[in-house]
Amino acid sequence: MRAGRFVRNMRNFVGGELAFEHVSFSHPCRNDQARYSALFGCPVHFGAERNAIAMKPAMLDLPNRLGDSAVNAFLTAHLESELGPLSEEASLRAALLRRLTPSLSNGVPQAAVIARDLGMSERTLYRRLAEEGLTFRDVLVQAQSALAQELLRDGSNSIAEIAFLTGFSEQSTFSRAFKRWVGKAPAQFRQQPSDL
């Protein structure tokens, strides 16, 4: 079974911490399905649309015990050049804004969590942002500012609620930050005509 050999090799590379979310095969099960689940240590689905081994993005951060930094650098550069044209994102900034905005109501997300969600390491996230001339903080502030302005124009939330929805625990802190971003206090911004 090729998939079984692949899993053994992967576990040799990164150790026993490697865990899979699920494995799927396009063909029907030809043996006891429980044996497959035991081999992979996760649910195994047969008759799926495609063959796949799924794992959490955090697994990509596990160290490779057999790693060669020169080979790693070459393969990473090759992979990024191949995946670049496949990306539908105009930029990392756009992808980051889409991830940050809905999560702000739970507080300011950590860069490491967002990086994992985007399928990359925190270091890669910082490097790719730097290539666009940005920092994580820059994009976070853009997300907070854009969401705050949208909510203030909408008018259905109080300023205290908007502070919470944009990741602030206190209205006063939000108000100071908003004035720094836009040059007006939230209440003044809300009162201005919407066509401005």
KATA-V814148 format. One record per backbone hydrogen bond with DSSP energy under -0.5 kcal/mol. CO is the residue of the C=O (numbers start at 1). NH is the residue of the N-H. E is the energy in kcal/mol with one decimal. If there is no record, write none. Layout:
co-><CO,CO>
nh-><NH,NH>
e-><E,E>
This chain:
co-><1,2,3,4,5,6,7,8,9,10,11,13,15,21,22,23,24,25,25,27,31,32,32,33,34,35,36,37,37,43,45,52,54,54,56,57,58,59,63,64,68,69,70,71,72,73,74,75,76,77,78,79,80,81,83,84,91,92,93,94,95,96,97,98,99,100,100,101,103,104,107,110,111,112,113,114,115,116,121,122,123,124,125,126,127,128,129,129,130,135,136,137,138,139,140,141,142,143,144,145,146,147,148,149,150,151,151,158,159,160,161,162,163,164,170,171,172,173,174,175,176,177,178,178,179,185,186,187,188,189,193>
nh-><5,6,7,8,9,10,11,12,13,14,15,65,18,43,54,45,52,47,48,47,33,35,36,37,38,39,40,41,42,23,25,24,21,22,59,60,61,62,65,67,72,73,74,75,76,77,78,79,80,81,82,83,84,85,87,87,95,96,97,98,99,100,101,102,103,103,104,104,106,107,109,114,115,116,117,118,120,119,125,126,127,128,129,130,131,132,132,134,133,139,140,141,142,143,144,145,146,147,148,149,150,151,152,153,154,155,157,162,163,164,165,166,168,167,174,175,176,177,178,179,180,181,182,183,183,189,190,191,192,192,196>
e-><-1.7,-2.5,-2.4,-2.3,-2.6,-2.6,-2.6,-1.9,-2.0,-2.1,-2.3,-3.8,-1.3,-0.6,-2.9,-2.9,-2.5,-0.5,-2.9,-1.7,-0.6,-1.2,-1.0,-2.1,-2.2,-2.2,-2.6,-2.1,-0.9,-2.1,-2.6,-2.9,-3.0,-1.1,-2.0,-1.7,-1.6,-1.3,-0.7,-1.6,-3.0,-2.5,-2.2,-2.9,-2.8,-2.2,-2.3,-2.9,-2.6,-2.1,-2.0,-2.8,-1.9,-0.7,-1.2,-1.0,-1.7,-2.9,-2.6,-1.9,-1.5,-3.0,-2.2,-0.6,-0.6,-0.9,-0.8,-1.0,-1.5,-2.3,-0.5,-2.0,-2.8,-2.1,-2.1,-1.8,-2.5,-1.4,-2.3,-2.4,-2.4,-3.0,-2.3,-2.3,-1.8,-0.9,-0.8,-2.7,-1.6,-1.7,-2.4,-2.6,-2.0,-2.4,-2.6,-3.0,-2.6,-2.2,-2.5,-2.5,-2.2,-2.6,-2.5,-2.3,-2.0,-1.8,-0.5,-2.3,-2.3,-1.9,-2.8,-1.4,-2.7,-1.7,-1.9,-3.0,-2.1,-2.3,-3.1,-2.2,-1.8,-2.2,-2.9,-0.5,-1.9,-2.6,-2.3,-1.4,-1.0,-0.6,-1.6>
